[in-house]
């Protein structure tokens, strides 16, 4: 078998769990000089400043949404239906069992905020977005970054995993992403939107708390991360 398909090998990690260089975020980053123009941008900027101030470590994150194998276990493979329809608690338990030697888990809200900050930097540095337009793309209208109802060539149903690559990452929308809250409230949140909604209603940076962790998340998948 190709080593890139053997869970836990360096080749597998490189293919399906790229490193998120969160430690490289800095108060000196140009994009943090941006003056927010609405509440979503203000919330993200505050969260980024708090995250950077508290210290950020690098981690690995899923390149694409998880799917389910024939035994009902999560796996990562392009061209499959995303594993929607599970509860937040199910994701927490399942993600921890996925690759325990690498401390696989559901990512925290702070890690997701760092990921989004790095996405803004990528848009500016690699895609020639202006600072203002990069913030708008993640906070105000994300239809060009993922699969929404109003995205170009929208399927108006779930796309298969590994779609709409942006740099290292795929599936930035299509499904919402479940994270674990790392503030005093505990519990879970969902970030972003899904295929059945317009990109400006639930852009990538939009966060909504999950009130009932044992209720089915019909349009969401867990955001799985691990240690390096």
PyMOL commands that place a pseudoatom at each C-alpha (Angstrom):
pseudoatom trace, name=CA, resn=UNK, resi=1, chain=A, elem=C, hetatm=0, pos=[0.000, 0.000, 0.000]
pseudoatom trace, name=CA, resn=UNK, resi=2, chain=A, elem=C, hetatm=0, pos=[1.108, 3.557, -0.695]
pseudoatom trace, name=CA, resn=UNK, resi=3, chain=A, elem=C, hetatm=0, pos=[2.591, 4.911, 2.542]
pseudoatom trace, name=CA, resn=UNK, resi=4, chain=A, elem=C, hetatm=0, pos=[0.689, 8.154, 2.007]
pseudoatom trace, name=CA, resn=UNK, resi=5, chain=A, elem=C, hetatm=0, pos=[-2.505, 6.171, 2.661]
pseudoatom trace, name=CA, resn=UNK, resi=6, chain=A, elem=C, hetatm=0, pos=[-1.242, 4.481, 5.843]
pseudoatom trace, name=CA, resn=UNK, resi=7, chain=A, elem=C, hetatm=0, pos=[-2.571, 6.448, 8.802]
pseudoatom trace, name=CA, resn=UNK, resi=8, chain=A, elem=C, hetatm=0, pos=[0.108, 8.005, 10.967]
pseudoatom trace, name=CA, resn=UNK, resi=9, chain=A, elem=C, hetatm=0, pos=[3.051, 7.711, 8.583]
pseudoatom trace, name=CA, resn=UNK, resi=10, chain=A, elem=C, hetatm=0, pos=[4.999, 10.897, 7.769]
pseudoatom trace, name=CA, resn=UNK, resi=11, chain=A, elem=C, hetatm=0, pos=[3.703, 10.638, 4.195]
pseudoatom trace, name=CA, resn=UNK, resi=12, chain=A, elem=C, hetatm=0, pos=[0.100, 10.388, 5.411]
pseudoatom trace, name=CA, resn=UNK, resi=13, chain=A, elem=C, hetatm=0, pos=[0.501, 13.377, 7.709]
pseudoatom trace, name=CA, resn=UNK, resi=14, chain=A, elem=C, hetatm=0, pos=[2.046, 15.446, 4.936]
pseudoatom trace, name=CA, resn=UNK, resi=15, chain=A, elem=C, hetatm=0, pos=[-0.787, 14.546, 2.541]
pseudoatom trace, name=CA, resn=UNK, resi=16, chain=A, elem=C, hetatm=0, pos=[-3.790, 14.825, 4.849]
pseudoatom trace, name=CA, resn=UNK, resi=17, chain=A, elem=C, hetatm=0, pos=[-2.639, 16.879, 7.845]
pseudoatom trace, name=CA, resn=UNK, resi=18, chain=A, elem=C, hetatm=0, pos=[-0.405, 19.790, 6.802]
pseudoatom trace, name=CA, resn=UNK, resi=19, chain=A, elem=C, hetatm=0, pos=[1.232, 21.875, 9.497]
pseudoatom trace, name=CA, resn=UNK, resi=20, chain=A, elem=C, hetatm=0, pos=[-0.518, 25.077, 10.557]
pseudoatom trace, name=CA, resn=UNK, resi=21, chain=A, elem=C, hetatm=0, pos=[2.291, 27.502, 11.403]
pseudoatom trace, name=CA, resn=UNK, resi=22, chain=A, elem=C, hetatm=0, pos=[0.312, 29.314, 14.088]
pseudoatom trace, name=CA, resn=UNK, resi=23, chain=A, elem=C, hetatm=0, pos=[3.472, 30.355, 15.937]
pseudoatom trace, name=CA, resn=UNK, resi=24, chain=A, elem=C, hetatm=0, pos=[4.383, 32.585, 12.988]
pseudoatom trace, name=CA, resn=UNK, resi=25, chain=A, elem=C, hetatm=0, pos=[1.455, 34.910, 13.641]
pseudoatom trace, name=CA, resn=UNK, resi=26, chain=A, elem=C, hetatm=0, pos=[2.693, 38.150, 15.156]
pseudoatom trace, name=CA, resn=UNK, resi=27, chain=A, elem=C, hetatm=0, pos=[1.421, 41.518, 16.303]
pseudoatom trace, name=CA, resn=UNK, resi=28, chain=A, elem=C, hetatm=0, pos=[3.741, 42.896, 13.617]
pseudoatom trace, name=CA, resn=UNK, resi=29, chain=A, elem=C, hetatm=0, pos=[1.774, 41.243, 10.807]
pseudoatom trace, name=CA, resn=UNK, resi=30, chain=A, elem=C, hetatm=0, pos=[0.537, 43.842, 8.342]
pseudoatom trace, name=CA, resn=UNK, resi=31, chain=A, elem=C, hetatm=0, pos=[-2.988, 42.420, 8.184]
pseudoatom trace, name=CA, resn=UNK, resi=32, chain=A, elem=C, hetatm=0, pos=[-3.508, 43.178, 11.887]
pseudoatom trace, name=CA, resn=UNK, resi=33, chain=A, elem=C, hetatm=0, pos=[-3.247, 46.903, 11.141]
pseudoatom trace, name=CA, resn=UNK, resi=34, chain=A, elem=C, hetatm=0, pos=[-6.592, 46.602, 9.377]
pseudoatom trace, name=CA, resn=UNK, resi=35, chain=A, elem=C, hetatm=0, pos=[-9.377, 48.685, 10.899]
pseudoatom trace, name=CA, resn=UNK, resi=36, chain=A, elem=C, hetatm=0, pos=[-12.497, 46.487, 11.132]
pseudoatom trace, name=CA, resn=UNK, resi=37, chain=A, elem=C, hetatm=0, pos=[-15.592, 47.808, 9.401]
pseudoatom trace, name=CA, resn=UNK, resi=38, chain=A, elem=C, hetatm=0, pos=[-18.214, 45.559, 11.011]
pseudoatom trace, name=CA, resn=UNK, resi=39, chain=A, elem=C, hetatm=0, pos=[-18.892, 43.323, 13.998]
pseudoatom trace, name=CA, resn=UNK, resi=40, chain=A, elem=C, hetatm=0, pos=[-17.614, 40.098, 12.401]
pseudoatom trace, name=CA, resn=UNK, resi=41, chain=A, elem=C, hetatm=0, pos=[-14.277, 41.708, 11.567]
pseudoatom trace, name=CA, resn=UNK, resi=42, chain=A, elem=C, hetatm=0, pos=[-14.040, 43.235, 15.053]
pseudoatom trace, name=CA, resn=UNK, resi=43, chain=A, elem=C, hetatm=0, pos=[-14.696, 39.874, 16.713]
pseudoatom trace, name=CA, resn=UNK, resi=44, chain=A, elem=C, hetatm=0, pos=[-12.086, 38.122, 14.610]
pseudoatom trace, name=CA, resn=UNK, resi=45, chain=A, elem=C, hetatm=0, pos=[-9.461, 40.808, 15.205]
pseudoatom trace, name=CA, resn=UNK, resi=46, chain=A, elem=C, hetatm=0, pos=[-10.065, 40.715, 18.971]
pseudoatom trace, name=CA, resn=UNK, resi=47, chain=A, elem=C, hetatm=0, pos=[-9.856, 36.922, 18.940]
pseudoatom trace, name=CA, resn=UNK, resi=48, chain=A, elem=C, hetatm=0, pos=[-6.615, 37.011, 16.935]
pseudoatom trace, name=CA, resn=UNK, resi=49, chain=A, elem=C, hetatm=0, pos=[-5.018, 39.533, 19.284]
pseudoatom trace, name=CA, resn=UNK, resi=50, chain=A, elem=C, hetatm=0, pos=[-6.049, 37.446, 22.289]
pseudoatom trace, name=CA, resn=UNK, resi=51, chain=A, elem=C, hetatm=0, pos=[-4.761, 34.241, 20.689]
pseudoatom trace, name=CA, resn=UNK, resi=52, chain=A, elem=C, hetatm=0, pos=[-1.395, 35.740, 19.738]
pseudoatom trace, name=CA, resn=UNK, resi=53, chain=A, elem=C, hetatm=0, pos=[-1.031, 37.312, 23.172]
pseudoatom trace, name=CA, resn=UNK, resi=54, chain=A, elem=C, hetatm=0, pos=[-1.695, 33.999, 24.915]
pseudoatom trace, name=CA, resn=UNK, resi=55, chain=A, elem=C, hetatm=0, pos=[0.875, 32.163, 22.792]
pseudoatom trace, name=CA, resn=UNK, resi=56, chain=A, elem=C, hetatm=0, pos=[0.291, 29.917, 19.801]
pseudoatom trace, name=CA, resn=UNK, resi=57, chain=A, elem=C, hetatm=0, pos=[1.919, 26.603, 18.962]
pseudoatom trace, name=CA, resn=UNK, resi=58, chain=A, elem=C, hetatm=0, pos=[2.079, 24.947, 15.569]
pseudoatom trace, name=CA, resn=UNK, resi=59, chain=A, elem=C, hetatm=0, pos=[-0.247, 22.002, 14.945]
pseudoatom trace, name=CA, resn=UNK, resi=60, chain=A, elem=C, hetatm=0, pos=[-1.533, 19.862, 12.097]
pseudoatom trace, name=CA, resn=UNK, resi=61, chain=A, elem=C, hetatm=0, pos=[-5.031, 20.199, 10.660]
pseudoatom trace, name=CA, resn=UNK, resi=62, chain=A, elem=C, hetatm=0, pos=[-7.103, 18.202, 8.233]
pseudoatom trace, name=CA, resn=UNK, resi=63, chain=A, elem=C, hetatm=0, pos=[-6.526, 19.162, 4.597]
pseudoatom trace, name=CA, resn=UNK, resi=64, chain=A, elem=C, hetatm=0, pos=[-10.092, 18.153, 3.706]
pseudoatom trace, name=CA, resn=UNK, resi=65, chain=A, elem=C, hetatm=0, pos=[-13.271, 17.141, 5.503]
pseudoatom trace, name=CA, resn=UNK, resi=66, chain=A, elem=C, hetatm=0, pos=[-13.455, 13.696, 7.035]
pseudoatom trace, name=CA, resn=UNK, resi=67, chain=A, elem=C, hetatm=0, pos=[-15.591, 10.964, 5.483]
pseudoatom trace, name=CA, resn=UNK, resi=68, chain=A, elem=C, hetatm=0, pos=[-16.672, 7.574, 6.828]
pseudoatom trace, name=CA, resn=UNK, resi=69, chain=A, elem=C, hetatm=0, pos=[-15.227, 4.194, 5.919]
pseudoatom trace, name=CA, resn=UNK, resi=70, chain=A, elem=C, hetatm=0, pos=[-17.278, 1.022, 5.517]
pseudoatom trace, name=CA, resn=UNK, resi=71, chain=A, elem=C, hetatm=0, pos=[-17.129, 0.409, 9.281]
pseudoatom trace, name=CA, resn=UNK, resi=72, chain=A, elem=C, hetatm=0, pos=[-18.391, 3.888, 10.150]
pseudoatom trace, name=CA, resn=UNK, resi=73, chain=A, elem=C, hetatm=0, pos=[-15.010, 5.219, 11.244]
pseudoatom trace, name=CA, resn=UNK, resi=74, chain=A, elem=C, hetatm=0, pos=[-13.733, 8.589, 10.097]
pseudoatom trace, name=CA, resn=UNK, resi=75, chain=A, elem=C, hetatm=0, pos=[-11.059, 8.633, 7.425]
pseudoatom trace, name=CA, resn=UNK, resi=76, chain=A, elem=C, hetatm=0, pos=[-9.637, 11.127, 4.967]
pseudoatom trace, name=CA, resn=UNK, resi=77, chain=A, elem=C, hetatm=0, pos=[-9.968, 10.537, 1.260]
pseudoatom trace, name=CA, resn=UNK, resi=78, chain=A, elem=C, hetatm=0, pos=[-10.830, 12.795, -1.660]
pseudoatom trace, name=CA, resn=UNK, resi=79, chain=A, elem=C, hetatm=0, pos=[-13.999, 12.203, -3.652]
pseudoatom trace, name=CA, resn=UNK, resi=80, chain=A, elem=C, hetatm=0, pos=[-16.168, 11.003, -0.762]
pseudoatom trace, name=CA, resn=UNK, resi=81, chain=A, elem=C, hetatm=0, pos=[-19.277, 12.326, 0.972]
pseudoatom trace, name=CA, resn=UNK, resi=82, chain=A, elem=C, hetatm=0, pos=[-18.348, 14.418, 4.031]
pseudoatom trace, name=CA, resn=UNK, resi=83, chain=A, elem=C, hetatm=0, pos=[-19.222, 12.851, 7.378]
pseudoatom trace, name=CA, resn=UNK, resi=84, chain=A, elem=C, hetatm=0, pos=[-22.128, 15.114, 8.284]
pseudoatom trace, name=CA, resn=UNK, resi=85, chain=A, elem=C, hetatm=0, pos=[-24.981, 14.124, 10.573]
pseudoatom trace, name=CA, resn=UNK, resi=86, chain=A, elem=C, hetatm=0, pos=[-23.074, 13.423, 13.798]
pseudoatom trace, name=CA, resn=UNK, resi=87, chain=A, elem=C, hetatm=0, pos=[-23.165, 15.145, 17.170]
pseudoatom trace, name=CA, resn=UNK, resi=88, chain=A, elem=C, hetatm=0, pos=[-20.452, 17.390, 18.569]
pseudoatom trace, name=CA, resn=UNK, resi=89, chain=A, elem=C, hetatm=0, pos=[-19.820, 14.910, 21.378]
pseudoatom trace, name=CA, resn=UNK, resi=90, chain=A, elem=C, hetatm=0, pos=[-19.490, 12.096, 18.829]
pseudoatom trace, name=CA, resn=UNK, resi=91, chain=A, elem=C, hetatm=0, pos=[-16.846, 14.107, 17.007]
pseudoatom trace, name=CA, resn=UNK, resi=92, chain=A, elem=C, hetatm=0, pos=[-14.916, 14.777, 20.199]
pseudoatom trace, name=CA, resn=UNK, resi=93, chain=A, elem=C, hetatm=0, pos=[-14.797, 11.085, 21.133]
pseudoatom trace, name=CA, resn=UNK, resi=94, chain=A, elem=C, hetatm=0, pos=[-14.126, 9.869, 17.598]
pseudoatom trace, name=CA, resn=UNK, resi=95, chain=A, elem=C, hetatm=0, pos=[-11.411, 12.380, 16.765]
pseudoatom trace, name=CA, resn=UNK, resi=96, chain=A, elem=C, hetatm=0, pos=[-9.486, 11.479, 19.931]
pseudoatom trace, name=CA, resn=UNK, resi=97, chain=A, elem=C, hetatm=0, pos=[-9.470, 7.823, 18.893]
pseudoatom trace, name=CA, resn=UNK, resi=98, chain=A, elem=C, hetatm=0, pos=[-8.434, 8.520, 15.307]
pseudoatom trace, name=CA, resn=UNK, resi=99, chain=A, elem=C, hetatm=0, pos=[-4.700, 9.031, 15.778]
pseudoatom trace, name=CA, resn=UNK, resi=100, chain=A, elem=C, hetatm=0, pos=[-4.051, 8.975, 19.557]
pseudoatom trace, name=CA, resn=UNK, resi=101, chain=A, elem=C, hetatm=0, pos=[-0.289, 8.697, 19.092]
pseudoatom trace, name=CA, resn=UNK, resi=102, chain=A, elem=C, hetatm=0, pos=[-0.438, 12.197, 17.563]
pseudoatom trace, name=CA, resn=UNK, resi=103, chain=A, elem=C, hetatm=0, pos=[-3.060, 13.420, 20.064]
pseudoatom trace, name=CA, resn=UNK, resi=104, chain=A, elem=C, hetatm=0, pos=[-5.706, 13.828, 17.394]
pseudoatom trace, name=CA, resn=UNK, resi=105, chain=A, elem=C, hetatm=0, pos=[-8.672, 15.842, 18.588]
pseudoatom trace, name=CA, resn=UNK, resi=106, chain=A, elem=C, hetatm=0, pos=[-11.240, 18.444, 17.593]
pseudoatom trace, name=CA, resn=UNK, resi=107, chain=A, elem=C, hetatm=0, pos=[-9.480, 21.769, 17.198]
pseudoatom trace, name=CA, resn=UNK, resi=108, chain=A, elem=C, hetatm=0, pos=[-10.127, 24.577, 19.646]
pseudoatom trace, name=CA, resn=UNK, resi=109, chain=A, elem=C, hetatm=0, pos=[-11.692, 27.895, 18.769]
pseudoatom trace, name=CA, resn=UNK, resi=110, chain=A, elem=C, hetatm=0, pos=[-8.280, 29.542, 19.330]
pseudoatom trace, name=CA, resn=UNK, resi=111, chain=A, elem=C, hetatm=0, pos=[-6.671, 27.160, 16.846]
pseudoatom trace, name=CA, resn=UNK, resi=112, chain=A, elem=C, hetatm=0, pos=[-9.416, 27.861, 14.310]
pseudoatom trace, name=CA, resn=UNK, resi=113, chain=A, elem=C, hetatm=0, pos=[-8.940, 31.607, 14.767]
pseudoatom trace, name=CA, resn=UNK, resi=114, chain=A, elem=C, hetatm=0, pos=[-5.196, 31.171, 14.145]
pseudoatom trace, name=CA, resn=UNK, resi=115, chain=A, elem=C, hetatm=0, pos=[-5.973, 29.092, 11.039]
pseudoatom trace, name=CA, resn=UNK, resi=116, chain=A, elem=C, hetatm=0, pos=[-8.227, 31.862, 9.724]
pseudoatom trace, name=CA, resn=UNK, resi=117, chain=A, elem=C, hetatm=0, pos=[-5.558, 34.473, 10.461]
pseudoatom trace, name=CA, resn=UNK, resi=118, chain=A, elem=C, hetatm=0, pos=[-3.060, 32.493, 8.420]
pseudoatom trace, name=CA, resn=UNK, resi=119, chain=A, elem=C, hetatm=0, pos=[-5.649, 32.176, 5.664]
pseudoatom trace, name=CA, resn=UNK, resi=120, chain=A, elem=C, hetatm=0, pos=[-5.896, 35.974, 5.527]
pseudoatom trace, name=CA, resn=UNK, resi=121, chain=A, elem=C, hetatm=0, pos=[-2.098, 36.182, 5.269]
pseudoatom trace, name=CA, resn=UNK, resi=122, chain=A, elem=C, hetatm=0, pos=[-2.134, 33.610, 2.464]
pseudoatom trace, name=CA, resn=UNK, resi=123, chain=A, elem=C, hetatm=0, pos=[-4.698, 35.581, 0.485]
pseudoatom trace, name=CA, resn=UNK, resi=124, chain=A, elem=C, hetatm=0, pos=[-2.577, 38.724, 0.794]
pseudoatom trace, name=CA, resn=UNK, resi=125, chain=A, elem=C, hetatm=0, pos=[0.844, 37.190, 0.199]
pseudoatom trace, name=CA, resn=UNK, resi=126, chain=A, elem=C, hetatm=0, pos=[0.033, 34.471, -2.336]
pseudoatom trace, name=CA, resn=UNK, resi=127, chain=A, elem=C, hetatm=0, pos=[-3.202, 35.564, -4.017]
pseudoatom trace, name=CA, resn=UNK, resi=128, chain=A, elem=C, hetatm=0, pos=[-2.521, 39.312, -4.215]
pseudoatom trace, name=CA, resn=UNK, resi=129, chain=A, elem=C, hetatm=0, pos=[-5.596, 40.320, -2.209]
pseudoatom trace, name=CA, resn=UNK, resi=130, chain=A, elem=C, hetatm=0, pos=[-5.494, 43.727, -0.600]
pseudoatom trace, name=CA, resn=UNK, resi=131, chain=A, elem=C, hetatm=0, pos=[-5.588, 43.640, 3.194]
pseudoatom trace, name=CA, resn=UNK, resi=132, chain=A, elem=C, hetatm=0, pos=[-9.152, 44.956, 3.136]
pseudoatom trace, name=CA, resn=UNK, resi=133, chain=A, elem=C, hetatm=0, pos=[-10.333, 42.425, 0.551]
pseudoatom trace, name=CA, resn=UNK, resi=134, chain=A, elem=C, hetatm=0, pos=[-8.726, 39.521, 2.429]
pseudoatom trace, name=CA, resn=UNK, resi=135, chain=A, elem=C, hetatm=0, pos=[-10.622, 40.450, 5.589]
pseudoatom trace, name=CA, resn=UNK, resi=136, chain=A, elem=C, hetatm=0, pos=[-13.830, 40.775, 3.598]
pseudoatom trace, name=CA, resn=UNK, resi=137, chain=A, elem=C, hetatm=0, pos=[-13.282, 37.348, 2.010]
pseudoatom trace, name=CA, resn=UNK, resi=138, chain=A, elem=C, hetatm=0, pos=[-13.194, 35.543, 5.353]
pseudoatom trace, name=CA, resn=UNK, resi=139, chain=A, elem=C, hetatm=0, pos=[-15.506, 37.791, 7.396]
pseudoatom trace, name=CA, resn=UNK, resi=140, chain=A, elem=C, hetatm=0, pos=[-18.091, 39.216, 5.007]
pseudoatom trace, name=CA, resn=UNK, resi=141, chain=A, elem=C, hetatm=0, pos=[-18.512, 37.178, 1.828]
pseudoatom trace, name=CA, resn=UNK, resi=142, chain=A, elem=C, hetatm=0, pos=[-16.761, 33.802, 1.479]
pseudoatom trace, name=CA, resn=UNK, resi=143, chain=A, elem=C, hetatm=0, pos=[-18.405, 32.478, -1.668]
pseudoatom trace, name=CA, resn=UNK, resi=144, chain=A, elem=C, hetatm=0, pos=[-15.071, 32.576, -3.548]
pseudoatom trace, name=CA, resn=UNK, resi=145, chain=A, elem=C, hetatm=0, pos=[-13.248, 30.576, -0.859]
pseudoatom trace, name=CA, resn=UNK, resi=146, chain=A, elem=C, hetatm=0, pos=[-15.569, 27.607, -0.474]
pseudoatom trace, name=CA, resn=UNK, resi=147, chain=A, elem=C, hetatm=0, pos=[-18.771, 25.945, -1.590]
pseudoatom trace, name=CA, resn=UNK, resi=148, chain=A, elem=C, hetatm=0, pos=[-21.850, 28.042, -0.857]
pseudoatom trace, name=CA, resn=UNK, resi=149, chain=A, elem=C, hetatm=0, pos=[-25.219, 28.348, -2.573]
pseudoatom trace, name=CA, resn=UNK, resi=150, chain=A, elem=C, hetatm=0, pos=[-23.993, 31.435, -4.434]
pseudoatom trace, name=CA, resn=UNK, resi=151, chain=A, elem=C, hetatm=0, pos=[-20.487, 30.155, -5.240]
pseudoatom trace, name=CA, resn=UNK, resi=152, chain=A, elem=C, hetatm=0, pos=[-19.401, 29.723, -8.852]
pseudoatom trace, name=CA, resn=UNK, resi=153, chain=A, elem=C, hetatm=0, pos=[-20.471, 26.298, -10.129]
pseudoatom trace, name=CA, resn=UNK, resi=154, chain=A, elem=C, hetatm=0, pos=[-22.366, 25.614, -6.916]
pseudoatom trace, name=CA, resn=UNK, resi=155, chain=A, elem=C, hetatm=0, pos=[-23.772, 22.082, -6.747]
pseudoatom trace, name=CA, resn=UNK, resi=156, chain=A, elem=C, hetatm=0, pos=[-26.607, 23.097, -4.368]
pseudoatom trace, name=CA, resn=UNK, resi=157, chain=A, elem=C, hetatm=0, pos=[-25.885, 19.880, -2.508]
pseudoatom trace, name=CA, resn=UNK, resi=158, chain=A, elem=C, hetatm=0, pos=[-22.907, 18.434, -0.673]
pseudoatom trace, name=CA, resn=UNK, resi=159, chain=A, elem=C, hetatm=0, pos=[-19.730, 18.449, -2.722]
pseudoatom trace, name=CA, resn=UNK, resi=160, chain=A, elem=C, hetatm=0, pos=[-17.337, 15.549, -2.355]
pseudoatom trace, name=CA, resn=UNK, resi=161, chain=A, elem=C, hetatm=0, pos=[-14.307, 15.845, -0.107]
pseudoatom trace, name=CA, resn=UNK, resi=162, chain=A, elem=C, hetatm=0, pos=[-11.149, 17.417, -1.464]
pseudoatom trace, name=CA, resn=UNK, resi=163, chain=A, elem=C, hetatm=0, pos=[-12.957, 20.106, -3.444]
pseudoatom trace, name=CA, resn=UNK, resi=164, chain=A, elem=C, hetatm=0, pos=[-12.137, 23.784, -4.105]
pseudoatom trace, name=CA, resn=UNK, resi=165, chain=A, elem=C, hetatm=0, pos=[-8.512, 23.810, -2.992]
pseudoatom trace, name=CA, resn=UNK, resi=166, chain=A, elem=C, hetatm=0, pos=[-7.051, 27.048, -1.678]
pseudoatom trace, name=CA, resn=UNK, resi=167, chain=A, elem=C, hetatm=0, pos=[-3.363, 26.521, -1.131]
pseudoatom trace, name=CA, resn=UNK, resi=168, chain=A, elem=C, hetatm=0, pos=[-2.982, 23.443, 1.070]
pseudoatom trace, name=CA, resn=UNK, resi=169, chain=A, elem=C, hetatm=0, pos=[-6.605, 23.409, 2.151]
pseudoatom trace, name=CA, resn=UNK, resi=170, chain=A, elem=C, hetatm=0, pos=[-9.856, 22.105, 0.659]
pseudoatom trace, name=CA, resn=UNK, resi=171, chain=A, elem=C, hetatm=0, pos=[-13.496, 22.152, 1.723]
pseudoatom trace, name=CA, resn=UNK, resi=172, chain=A, elem=C, hetatm=0, pos=[-13.268, 25.497, 3.521]
pseudoatom trace, name=CA, resn=UNK, resi=173, chain=A, elem=C, hetatm=0, pos=[-17.053, 25.733, 3.307]
pseudoatom trace, name=CA, resn=UNK, resi=174, chain=A, elem=C, hetatm=0, pos=[-19.461, 22.998, 2.029]
pseudoatom trace, name=CA, resn=UNK, resi=175, chain=A, elem=C, hetatm=0, pos=[-19.812, 21.966, 5.697]
pseudoatom trace, name=CA, resn=UNK, resi=176, chain=A, elem=C, hetatm=0, pos=[-19.583, 23.940, 8.906]
pseudoatom trace, name=CA, resn=UNK, resi=177, chain=A, elem=C, hetatm=0, pos=[-16.601, 23.087, 11.118]
pseudoatom trace, name=CA, resn=UNK, resi=178, chain=A, elem=C, hetatm=0, pos=[-17.109, 21.949, 14.719]
pseudoatom trace, name=CA, resn=UNK, resi=179, chain=A, elem=C, hetatm=0, pos=[-14.563, 23.198, 17.269]
pseudoatom trace, name=CA, resn=UNK, resi=180, chain=A, elem=C, hetatm=0, pos=[-14.175, 22.967, 21.029]
pseudoatom trace, name=CA, resn=UNK, resi=181, chain=A, elem=C, hetatm=0, pos=[-14.550, 26.205, 22.968]
pseudoatom trace, name=CA, resn=UNK, resi=182, chain=A, elem=C, hetatm=0, pos=[-11.433, 27.041, 24.965]
pseudoatom trace, name=CA, resn=UNK, resi=183, chain=A, elem=C, hetatm=0, pos=[-12.953, 29.834, 27.031]
pseudoatom trace, name=CA, resn=UNK, resi=184, chain=A, elem=C, hetatm=0, pos=[-14.662, 29.601, 30.405]
pseudoatom trace, name=CA, resn=UNK, resi=185, chain=A, elem=C, hetatm=0, pos=[-17.997, 28.547, 28.891]
pseudoatom trace, name=CA, resn=UNK, resi=186, chain=A, elem=C, hetatm=0, pos=[-16.764, 25.208, 27.535]
pseudoatom trace, name=CA, resn=UNK, resi=187, chain=A, elem=C, hetatm=0, pos=[-18.801, 23.312, 24.975]
pseudoatom trace, name=CA, resn=UNK, resi=188, chain=A, elem=C, hetatm=0, pos=[-18.551, 23.542, 21.201]
pseudoatom trace, name=CA, resn=UNK, resi=189, chain=A, elem=C, hetatm=0, pos=[-18.943, 25.993, 18.327]
pseudoatom trace, name=CA, resn=UNK, resi=190, chain=A, elem=C, hetatm=0, pos=[-19.464, 25.831, 14.579]
pseudoatom trace, name=CA, resn=UNK, resi=191, chain=A, elem=C, hetatm=0, pos=[-17.412, 27.996, 12.240]
pseudoatom trace, name=CA, resn=UNK, resi=192, chain=A, elem=C, hetatm=0, pos=[-18.407, 29.034, 8.749]
pseudoatom trace, name=CA, resn=UNK, resi=193, chain=A, elem=C, hetatm=0, pos=[-21.239, 27.969, 6.504]
pseudoatom trace, name=CA, resn=UNK, resi=194, chain=A, elem=C, hetatm=0, pos=[-22.334, 25.157, 4.222]
pseudoatom trace, name=CA, resn=UNK, resi=195, chain=A, elem=C, hetatm=0, pos=[-23.474, 24.488, 0.674]
pseudoatom trace, name=CA, resn=UNK, resi=196, chain=A, elem=C, hetatm=0, pos=[-27.117, 25.412, 1.342]
pseudoatom trace, name=CA, resn=UNK, resi=197, chain=A, elem=C, hetatm=0, pos=[-26.537, 28.978, 2.458]
pseudoatom trace, name=CA, resn=UNK, resi=198, chain=A, elem=C, hetatm=0, pos=[-25.304, 32.208, 0.889]
pseudoatom trace, name=CA, resn=UNK, resi=199, chain=A, elem=C, hetatm=0, pos=[-21.670, 33.142, 1.476]
pseudoatom trace, name=CA, resn=UNK, resi=200, chain=A, elem=C, hetatm=0, pos=[-22.316, 36.465, 3.210]
pseudoatom trace, name=CA, resn=UNK, resi=201, chain=A, elem=C, hetatm=0, pos=[-24.685, 34.989, 5.804]
pseudoatom trace, name=CA, resn=UNK, resi=202, chain=A, elem=C, hetatm=0, pos=[-22.178, 32.523, 7.278]
pseudoatom trace, name=CA, resn=UNK, resi=203, chain=A, elem=C, hetatm=0, pos=[-18.692, 33.450, 6.054]
pseudoatom trace, name=CA, resn=UNK, resi=204, chain=A, elem=C, hetatm=0, pos=[-15.679, 31.397, 7.109]
pseudoatom trace, name=CA, resn=UNK, resi=205, chain=A, elem=C, hetatm=0, pos=[-14.995, 33.496, 10.218]
pseudoatom trace, name=CA, resn=UNK, resi=206, chain=A, elem=C, hetatm=0, pos=[-18.568, 33.340, 11.525]
pseudoatom trace, name=CA, resn=UNK, resi=207, chain=A, elem=C, hetatm=0, pos=[-18.793, 31.466, 14.827]
pseudoatom trace, name=CA, resn=UNK, resi=208, chain=A, elem=C, hetatm=0, pos=[-21.997, 30.102, 16.387]
pseudoatom trace, name=CA, resn=UNK, resi=209, chain=A, elem=C, hetatm=0, pos=[-22.057, 28.250, 19.693]
pseudoatom trace, name=CA, resn=UNK, resi=210, chain=A, elem=C, hetatm=0, pos=[-23.581, 24.773, 19.756]
pseudoatom trace, name=CA, resn=UNK, resi=211, chain=A, elem=C, hetatm=0, pos=[-26.217, 24.712, 22.485]
pseudoatom trace, name=CA, resn=UNK, resi=212, chain=A, elem=C, hetatm=0, pos=[-26.931, 20.977, 22.475]
pseudoatom trace, name=CA, resn=UNK, resi=213, chain=A, elem=C, hetatm=0, pos=[-23.782, 18.852, 21.993]
pseudoatom trace, name=CA, resn=UNK, resi=214, chain=A, elem=C, hetatm=0, pos=[-25.799, 15.643, 21.690]
pseudoatom trace, name=CA, resn=UNK, resi=215, chain=A, elem=C, hetatm=0, pos=[-27.983, 16.962, 18.876]
pseudoatom trace, name=CA, resn=UNK, resi=216, chain=A, elem=C, hetatm=0, pos=[-27.279, 16.011, 15.264]
pseudoatom trace, name=CA, resn=UNK, resi=217, chain=A, elem=C, hetatm=0, pos=[-25.214, 18.581, 13.356]
pseudoatom trace, name=CA, resn=UNK, resi=218, chain=A, elem=C, hetatm=0, pos=[-26.840, 18.064, 9.982]
pseudoatom trace, name=CA, resn=UNK, resi=219, chain=A, elem=C, hetatm=0, pos=[-24.542, 20.347, 8.000]
pseudoatom trace, name=CA, resn=UNK, resi=220, chain=A, elem=C, hetatm=0, pos=[-21.315, 20.168, 10.009]
pseudoatom trace, name=CA, resn=UNK, resi=221, chain=A, elem=C, hetatm=0, pos=[-18.224, 18.027, 10.339]
pseudoatom trace, name=CA, resn=UNK, resi=222, chain=A, elem=C, hetatm=0, pos=[-15.586, 18.024, 13.049]
pseudoatom trace, name=CA, resn=UNK, resi=223, chain=A, elem=C, hetatm=0, pos=[-12.414, 20.014, 12.411]
pseudoatom trace, name=CA, resn=UNK, resi=224, chain=A, elem=C, hetatm=0, pos=[-9.753, 17.440, 13.243]
pseudoatom trace, name=CA, resn=UNK, resi=225, chain=A, elem=C, hetatm=0, pos=[-6.268, 18.527, 14.292]
pseudoatom trace, name=CA, resn=UNK, resi=226, chain=A, elem=C, hetatm=0, pos=[-3.253, 16.824, 15.836]
pseudoatom trace, name=CA, resn=UNK, resi=227, chain=A, elem=C, hetatm=0, pos=[0.157, 17.444, 17.303]
pseudoatom trace, name=CA, resn=UNK, resi=228, chain=A, elem=C, hetatm=0, pos=[3.043, 17.737, 14.885]
for i in range(1, 228): cmd.bond("trace and resi %d" % i, "trace and resi %d" % (i + 1))
show_as sticks, trace
zoom trace
